[in-house]
Amino acid sequence: MIFIIDSGSTKCDWIAIDTETGEPIFEKQRTKGLNPAIISDTDAFNVIKANDIIYDNKLNVTHVYFYGAGCGTEKPSKMLKDVLESIFLNAEVVVEEDTYAAIYATVGVSHRPAVVCILGTGSNCTYYDGEKVDQRVTSLGYSIMDDASGNYFGRKLLRDYYFNQMPHDLKLVFETRYDVNEDAIKKALYKKPNPNAYLATFAEFLILNKESDYIQNVIKQGLREFVETMILQYKEEIKTVPVHFAGSIAYFTQDEIKSVAQEYGFTVGNFERRPIEGLVNYHAEIAKSSSLN
């Protein structure tokens, strides 16, 4: 049995596949997020133990592939690896940062070089040479980075609503769909956890109203900023390799991404809405290939 795990800070998805066939063994399991940068080893252990299906199968697992937020530096990554190895005693455990989830989900088993972008709640971009990543920008978090992400667009919509820069007809729709009371917004932003995820909830408004010229402008301007701050870090690489995209924002703005790509002269590759699905296909192909050899 192989466990494939995709974790953020708030939630963590677990999928088990058969070692030989690559077929799913049971339904996807979801636990609390296992970000080793913000939780302790004891908390991580207890989160896993609390799921009966995962814990009851711990000795049947031969491989654990964990991709998650907070796993980009050595100390947190090692802590989580130690926790996983203490539970899955018969398994080989691999812990990678979430960037690799997007890479394997979009590039697949070909391992062909590409620039890979994440446009979801947050955003990121890296170059994959077929073996390792070349990350040229260090993220400083959602408040000043994350261009073209869900939280970026949510912030833009809220600002435009309150600064009266959103068209009147859309303002009416916006305030009907969301709680735009100033106290509620400030409480969510400054007193509750995960304000980035809160901001990202407003991004669906873009997708639902894409026929609006205003929305089109918001989307494309955000994408242009992302291209200039992130993708053009790899201006030489994008002359010869495709640019893949993972995440729900990317998935639902494919037409706009392709349009902006034409402006900047790079080739758009694959889209993957949920990296966990691409990850399962990736590891299933490897499992089937290994069983045939």
WOPEBEL-V587216 format. One record per helix or strand of 3 or more residues. SS is the DSSP state (helix for helix, strand for strand). FROM is the first residue (numbers start at 1). TO is the last residue. If there is no record, write none. Layout:
SS/FROM/TO
SS/FROM/TO
This chain:
strand/2/7
strand/11/17
strand/29/32
helix/41/49
helix/52/56
helix/58/60
strand/63/68
helix/74/87
strand/92/97
helix/98/110
strand/114/119
strand/123/128
helix/150/162
helix/168/177
helix/182/190
helix/195/208
helix/213/229
helix/231/234
helix/237/239
strand/243/246
helix/248/252
helix/254/264
strand/268/272
helix/275/292
